[in-house]
Amino acid sequence: MGRKNQQKRGIVYSTDPDFDYDYESEGEVETPEPSKQKLTIRLQRLKGNKVVTKISNFVGQEDDLKSLGKQLKGKCGCGGSVKDGEILLQGDFREKVGNALSKMGYKWKQSGG
């Protein structure tokens, strides 16, 4: 089944020879300004008792999220990744990330213990 067929929802068949299906355009989500974002910072343990700082609930374009992830990795001096709409930083950097986000104008809250 092709990608076009997956997007055609609700129309099974049309007898109108001039019918042209209106594909739903999945437009890019506009990234709101930092003061309108509400990010969540939490500590997560992975296999092998490794710890990562996870920043989630970012709304906007993937490129903006990657840019924010790069800035936070630079400020914390650590490695990490950006995937599935979340930023993962290697280590416990909740306090540094919170301070950095506040200076950038983001609203955030800490989740978990």
N, C-alpha and C positions, 0 to 999 in steps of 0.2 A: 504494500500500500504506500503510495507516494505521499510526500509531505503536503501537497496541495489537497489531496483527498482527506487528510486528517483535519484540515482547517475548515472543511465544508460541513458545518453542523446545522441540522435542522432542515436541509434541502435534500430530498431523496431523488426526485425526478421532476423535470419541468417540461411541459408540452409546448411552451412558448419558444419559437425558433430564435427570437431576439433576446432571450434571457441570458444575462451575464451575471454570474454569481459575484456578489460583492465580498471579497475576501476581507476578513477582519485584519486590519493592519495593527500589528503589535508595535506601536511607536515606542521610541526610546523614552524611558522615564526621566523626566527632568529632575536634576539633583537640586533639592532645596538648599538654601543657605545653611551654614553650620548651626546657627542659633535655633533653627526649626527641626534639627535632628535630635533624636533621643536615643543615644547609644547605650548599650549594656556591656559592662566589663565583668568578666567572671574568670575564676581560676578553674582549670580543668586538668584532671590527672589522666594521663594516657598509659598505655601498656609500658611495663618496665618502670613504673613509678616516675615517669617523666611528667613535668608540669608545663602547661602552656597558659598564657593569658589570652583569653578569647574576647574579641570585640564584635558585637553583633547588633542587629536592628538598623543597619545603615540603609537608607533609602536613596536610590539614585543610580547613576550609570556605573558600569563596571570599571571604567577607566578612572573615575573619581575615587572609587573604593581602593583601587590599586595604588593610586597616588597617596592616599591617606595612609595605607599600609606601609609604603616606602618611607614616609615621613616618620611614622611611629617607630619603625625598625631602626632608623637612623638616630632618633632621640634616645632610644633605649640601648643602642649598641648591641643588638642581638639579631639573630636570624628569625625567619618566620615565613609565613605564606598567606596568600589571599585566595580563598576558594569558597564556593557555595555562599557568597554574600557575607562572609565572615573574615576577620583578620585574626590570624593565630601568631602569637609571638612566643618564642622559645624561652621559658622561664617565668618567674613571678614578677611582673612589672605593673601590677595594678595601680600602685601609687604614682609611678612615673607617667603611665598612660593617662591617668585621670588628670594630672597636672598639665600634661601636654594638650589634652583635648580641651581643657578649660581655657588655656591660652589661645587656642585656635578658635574659640567661640562655640564649641559644641556643648550641648547639654548631655549629661551622662549620669548613670546610676550604677552602683556596684551590686552585683547579684551573687548570692551564695555566701559562704562563710569565710 
